[in-house]
């Protein structure tokens, strides 16, 4: 017999999920909101496989007329995403570096230009590429925990955040804060991140998803076309800059990352991480 709570003839749920190895996606077709959770232990690092899955998941949601917004969060405690996977940038071929960097570009181009409302529910630390993912969303909510930090800390590893990371950062916090933070490779604890405008608000950890849903509802209350055209107007110049210089940006990355001095500092950083784990 049909469930008393469910009108007959309707499927038991309006939620569709498609999970890959590293990203779990669930779309609630009645609200039009998808939940995307990173689940690539130990630290959701952005490997080539992860980046590819992320882009494909976004594309699937983007092409689904039922989906109007996506909340991006982590299924792992204490970490949102540790950023680009350093093993992809260490001791590999130029071809590999090119493929990896193209995947990083692809993810940013998709996320930053998305027609959907994108809300980052930052439930753990979010350095470097993890910070870029959050910066690329429309709104950032972070768990109110001073142990969690966020920032583009590339300079600390002896590498440089590319121009489009920088542009995205400047568009969120303004030129002066971005300049100082990028040069120092700062990781900002949650309360400081909010003060700088790097995240829009802090909420207690247990309220994070509830708050993300409320913010999403507020953004979705507007007509999509007006919001989408406004977003395009605000973001187009920065997106176009990478599109116009994409091949050159890949070449620059390969040249930079292939330098022995850079490879050496990445190896040292990986050794340090191993020691910490050990």
Backbone torsions as a table, in degrees:
resi	resn	phi	psi	omega
1	UNK	NA	147.9	-179.7
2	UNK	-64.6	149.8	-179.9
3	UNK	-65.8	139.3	-178.0
4	UNK	-61.1	-24.8	-176.4
5	UNK	-86.1	-9.5	-169.9
6	UNK	-119.5	120.3	178.8
7	UNK	-58.1	143.2	-177.2
8	UNK	-61.9	152.7	175.6
9	UNK	84.3	-11.5	178.5
10	UNK	-96.6	145.6	175.0
11	UNK	-61.3	155.7	-173.8
12	UNK	-63.1	-21.7	-179.9
13	UNK	-148.1	153.0	178.5
14	UNK	-103.5	20.2	-177.4
15	UNK	-104.6	132.1	178.8
16	UNK	-117.5	133.8	177.7
17	UNK	-124.7	142.5	170.5
18	UNK	-134.3	121.5	-177.4
19	UNK	-115.0	141.7	171.9
20	UNK	-106.6	-164.1	-179.6
21	UNK	-67.7	-37.2	-166.4
22	UNK	-117.9	-10.7	-178.6
23	UNK	-136.5	132.6	-177.8
24	UNK	-107.9	126.6	-178.2
25	UNK	-124.9	131.0	176.8
26	UNK	-131.0	125.4	-179.0
27	UNK	-110.8	124.2	175.4
28	UNK	-94.2	104.0	-172.1
29	UNK	-69.7	-21.4	179.6
30	UNK	-73.2	-36.8	179.3
31	UNK	-93.9	-17.3	-177.4
32	UNK	76.8	16.1	-177.3
33	UNK	-111.2	130.0	176.5
34	UNK	-103.0	149.7	174.7
35	UNK	-113.7	124.6	178.2
36	UNK	-116.0	119.1	-177.2
37	UNK	-116.1	129.5	175.8
38	UNK	-78.2	126.0	174.8
39	UNK	-137.5	75.2	178.1
40	UNK	-129.5	80.6	-176.1
41	UNK	-60.8	155.3	3.2
42	UNK	-83.3	-24.1	-169.2
43	UNK	-135.1	22.3	180.0
44	UNK	51.4	45.3	179.6
45	UNK	-75.2	147.4	-173.0
46	UNK	-83.7	81.9	176.0
47	UNK	-80.6	172.5	178.4
48	UNK	-58.8	-43.1	-179.8
49	UNK	-63.7	-43.1	-179.9
50	UNK	-62.7	-47.5	-178.8
51	UNK	-60.2	-41.6	-179.3
52	UNK	-64.5	-46.1	178.3
53	UNK	-61.3	-41.3	-179.2
54	UNK	-60.8	-48.8	-179.7
55	UNK	-63.0	-41.8	-179.8
56	UNK	-65.1	-42.1	179.0
57	UNK	-61.6	-43.8	178.8
58	UNK	-61.9	-42.2	-178.7
59	UNK	-63.6	-42.3	178.6
60	UNK	-59.5	-45.0	-179.3
61	UNK	-67.4	-41.6	-179.1
62	UNK	-59.9	-37.0	-177.6
63	UNK	-84.0	-6.0	-177.9
64	UNK	-95.3	115.0	-174.8
65	UNK	-62.4	-23.4	-178.7
66	UNK	-73.6	-16.6	-174.0
67	UNK	-98.3	123.0	-179.9
68	UNK	-114.1	-18.7	-177.4
69	UNK	-152.3	156.5	178.4
70	UNK	-137.9	133.1	174.8
71	UNK	-100.9	123.6	-176.0
72	UNK	-107.4	125.9	-177.4
73	UNK	-150.7	-175.0	-179.0
74	UNK	-116.9	143.1	175.9
75	UNK	-87.7	-5.1	-178.1
76	UNK	-101.2	139.8	179.5
77	UNK	-69.7	146.8	170.9
78	UNK	73.4	-11.0	-179.2
79	UNK	-135.9	129.8	174.1
80	UNK	-82.7	-66.2	168.6
81	UNK	-158.7	137.5	-177.7
82	UNK	-81.6	1.0	177.0
83	UNK	95.5	-166.1	-173.7
84	UNK	-59.1	141.0	-178.7
85	UNK	-74.6	112.7	-174.5
86	UNK	-64.8	-28.7	179.9
87	UNK	-63.6	-23.4	177.8
88	UNK	-74.2	-14.4	-173.8
89	UNK	-113.0	7.3	-172.9
90	UNK	-120.1	121.0	172.9
91	UNK	62.3	29.5	178.8
92	UNK	-110.3	176.1	-178.8
93	UNK	-80.8	162.3	175.7
94	UNK	-58.3	-37.6	179.7
95	UNK	-61.6	-42.3	179.9
96	UNK	-64.5	-45.2	179.1
97	UNK	-58.5	-41.0	-179.3
98	UNK	-64.0	-44.3	-178.7
99	UNK	-65.0	-42.6	180.0
100	UNK	-63.0	-47.6	-175.2
101	UNK	-67.0	-36.1	177.3
102	UNK	-61.3	-37.5	179.1
103	UNK	-68.0	-35.0	176.5
104	UNK	-65.7	-46.5	178.2
105	UNK	-58.3	-46.3	-176.1
106	UNK	-58.4	-45.3	-179.6
107	UNK	-61.0	-47.2	-177.9
108	UNK	-64.0	-44.5	-179.7
109	UNK	-57.9	-42.2	-179.4
110	UNK	-68.4	-47.5	-174.3
111	UNK	-71.0	-42.8	-175.6
112	UNK	-69.4	-28.1	-177.6
113	UNK	-102.5	6.4	-173.3
114	UNK	-56.1	139.1	174.4
115	UNK	-73.5	-18.6	-178.8
116	UNK	-79.4	159.8	168.4
117	UNK	-76.5	128.6	-178.3
118	UNK	-116.9	120.4	179.5
119	UNK	-118.4	124.5	176.7
120	UNK	-92.9	122.1	174.0
121	UNK	-103.6	92.5	-170.2
122	UNK	-84.5	99.3	-172.1
123	UNK	-104.3	28.8	177.6
124	UNK	179.0	-171.9	-178.2
125	UNK	-67.9	152.6	-172.0
126	UNK	-148.7	69.8	179.7
127	UNK	-78.4	159.9	166.8
128	UNK	47.5	-118.0	-178.8
129	UNK	-58.8	-28.9	176.2
130	UNK	-65.7	-39.3	176.9
131	UNK	-66.0	-39.7	178.9
132	UNK	-59.2	-42.3	179.0
133	UNK	-58.3	-47.7	-179.9
134	UNK	-64.1	-43.5	-179.5
135	UNK	-61.1	-28.6	-175.8
136	UNK	-79.4	-11.7	179.9
137	UNK	-80.3	172.0	179.2
138	UNK	-79.6	-27.6	-174.0
139	UNK	-152.7	141.6	-177.2
140	UNK	-124.3	123.9	174.4
141	UNK	-117.4	134.2	-177.6
142	UNK	-124.5	147.3	176.5
143	UNK	-66.5	135.9	-173.8
144	UNK	-78.2	68.5	-177.2
145	UNK	-133.6	114.4	-176.7
146	UNK	-62.7	-14.2	177.0
147	UNK	-74.9	-20.4	179.7
148	UNK	-89.1	133.1	179.0
149	UNK	-130.4	162.4	-176.4
150	UNK	-147.5	142.8	178.1
151	UNK	166.9	165.8	174.7
152	UNK	-94.9	92.7	-171.3
153	UNK	-99.2	21.6	-177.0
154	UNK	-50.3	-40.8	-176.1
155	UNK	-57.4	-30.0	179.0
156	UNK	-65.1	-26.3	-179.9
157	UNK	-94.3	4.3	-178.7
158	UNK	79.9	13.2	175.3
159	UNK	-113.7	171.4	-171.6
160	UNK	-121.9	131.2	175.8
161	UNK	-67.2	128.1	-178.4
162	UNK	-66.5	167.7	-171.8
163	UNK	-57.6	-33.6	-176.3
164	UNK	-79.5	-25.0	168.7
165	UNK	-63.4	-47.2	-177.7
166	UNK	-60.3	-46.1	-179.7
167	UNK	-59.0	-43.0	-179.1
168	UNK	-63.2	-40.9	-179.9
169	UNK	-65.4	-48.3	179.6
170	UNK	-58.6	-39.9	-179.3
171	UNK	-65.3	-21.1	179.0
172	UNK	-93.2	-47.7	-171.0
173	UNK	-109.9	-8.5	-177.1
174	UNK	92.2	163.6	-168.6
175	UNK	-66.3	-47.5	-173.3
176	UNK	-65.2	-47.1	-179.3
177	UNK	-63.6	-41.8	180.0
178	UNK	-63.2	-43.3	-177.8
179	UNK	-60.3	-48.8	-179.0
180	UNK	-64.9	-47.4	-176.1
181	UNK	-63.0	-40.5	179.9
182	UNK	-69.9	-42.0	-179.4
183	UNK	-64.9	-37.0	-178.6
184	UNK	-87.1	-9.2	-176.1
185	UNK	59.6	43.7	-172.0
186	UNK	-73.4	140.6	166.5
187	UNK	-108.7	120.8	-174.0
188	UNK	-99.3	123.5	173.4
189	UNK	-59.0	150.7	-173.5
190	UNK	-43.5	-49.7	-177.6
191	UNK	-60.7	-38.6	179.1
192	UNK	-70.5	-39.8	178.8
193	UNK	-57.8	-40.1	178.6
194	UNK	-69.4	-40.1	-179.9
195	UNK	-61.7	-36.3	-179.1
196	UNK	-80.7	-9.3	-177.6
197	UNK	84.5	7.8	178.9
198	UNK	-68.7	-35.5	167.9
199	UNK	-119.9	150.6	-174.2
200	UNK	-79.4	-36.2	175.4
201	UNK	-157.0	159.7	176.9
202	UNK	-112.6	139.8	173.3
203	UNK	-137.9	155.7	175.8
204	UNK	-56.0	143.6	-175.9
205	UNK	-46.5	-44.2	-174.3
206	UNK	-72.4	-12.1	-179.3
207	UNK	-101.0	0.4	-169.9
208	UNK	-59.9	-48.3	-175.2
209	UNK	-70.8	-35.7	178.1
210	UNK	-62.1	-43.8	-179.8
211	UNK	-66.3	-42.2	179.6
212	UNK	-59.7	-41.1	179.3
213	UNK	-65.6	-39.2	-179.7
214	UNK	-67.0	-43.0	178.0
215	UNK	-63.4	-43.2	179.4
216	UNK	-58.0	-45.3	-179.1
217	UNK	-60.7	-39.4	179.7
218	UNK	-63.5	-42.9	179.9
219	UNK	-71.0	-34.5	-177.8
220	UNK	-79.0	-8.5	178.8
221	UNK	-70.3	-15.9	179.6
222	UNK	-87.6	155.1	173.1
223	UNK	-61.6	129.4	-176.9
224	UNK	-52.6	-45.9	-171.5
225	UNK	-62.2	-39.0	-178.4
226	UNK	-66.0	-43.8	179.5
227	UNK	-65.7	-43.8	-177.5
228	UNK	-64.2	-43.2	-179.9
229	UNK	-66.1	-36.3	178.2
230	UNK	-66.2	-43.9	179.3
231	UNK	-60.1	-45.5	179.5
232	UNK	-60.0	-44.4	-179.7
233	UNK	-59.9	-41.9	-177.8
234	UNK	-71.2	-33.4	-168.2
235	UNK	-107.5	-12.5	-169.7
236	UNK	-58.2	-44.1	-174.6
237	UNK	-59.8	-41.7	-178.5
238	UNK	-69.4	-41.3	177.7
239	UNK	-63.7	-46.2	-178.4
240	UNK	-60.2	-34.5	-178.7
241	UNK	-62.0	-41.6	177.8
242	UNK	-72.3	-42.7	-179.3
243	UNK	-55.9	-41.7	-178.8
244	UNK	-69.1	-27.0	-173.7
245	UNK	-119.8	25.8	-171.4
246	UNK	-60.8	-49.3	-177.2
247	UNK	-65.4	-40.3	179.1
248	UNK	-63.6	-39.6	179.0
249	UNK	-64.0	-38.0	177.4
250	UNK	-65.9	-46.2	178.9
251	UNK	-58.8	-44.6	179.6
252	UNK	-60.1	-41.7	179.5
253	UNK	-61.7	-46.6	-178.2
254	UNK	-61.8	-45.6	-179.3
255	UNK	-60.1	-45.5	-176.5
256	UNK	-66.8	-50.1	-172.6
257	UNK	-71.1	-22.5	-179.0
258	UNK	-81.5	-12.7	179.6
259	UNK	-60.7	136.9	-178.0
260	UNK	-59.9	-39.2	-178.3
261	UNK	-62.8	-37.1	-179.4
262	UNK	-72.5	-43.7	177.8
263	UNK	-58.2	-39.8	-179.1
264	UNK	-64.0	-45.7	-178.6
265	UNK	-68.6	-31.4	175.7
266	UNK	-67.9	-40.0	178.1
267	UNK	-63.3	-41.6	179.0
268	UNK	-61.7	-40.8	179.6
269	UNK	-64.3	-41.2	179.2
270	UNK	-65.4	-38.8	176.5
271	UNK	-60.7	-43.1	-179.4
272	UNK	-61.5	-41.4	179.0
273	UNK	-63.5	-41.1	179.1
274	UNK	-61.3	-44.4	179.2
275	UNK	-59.9	-44.1	179.8
276	UNK	-58.0	-46.0	179.8
277	UNK	-62.6	-44.5	-177.7
278	UNK	-63.8	NA	NA
